[in-house]
Amino acid sequence: MVVAIERGLEGFKDKLEQRGYQVVYEDEYPYPVDAYIYINHPNWIEINEDTRPELTSSIEKRSNHKHHGVLIINAQNKSIDEIEQILNNRVYSPLF
């Protein structure tokens, strides 16, 4: 799983790498990613098309991948364990 991360979240980057994730800075990695982690990002709708980061799922390159799309995670008030749980389950919380 390729996880892009916003600058300023180095603590999350280091801890996720220690747990075996491939973590890259979103402004340095021009390839598809499976998840994007940020804090307090402006409203995605209001961002100009030219400045919005291109977030394309890695599944486009892997036809047997079971997930679709990029998982976008707001890291505010979340622990590393919560972030990892979201990455593994591809949801913020259980439905039931």
Buried (B, 14 or more C-beta within 10 A) or exposed (E): BBBBBBEEBEEBBEBBEEEEBBBBEBEEBEEBBBBBBBBEEEEEEEEEEEEEBEBEBBBEEEEEEEBEEBBEBBBEEBEBEBBBBBBEEBEEEEEE
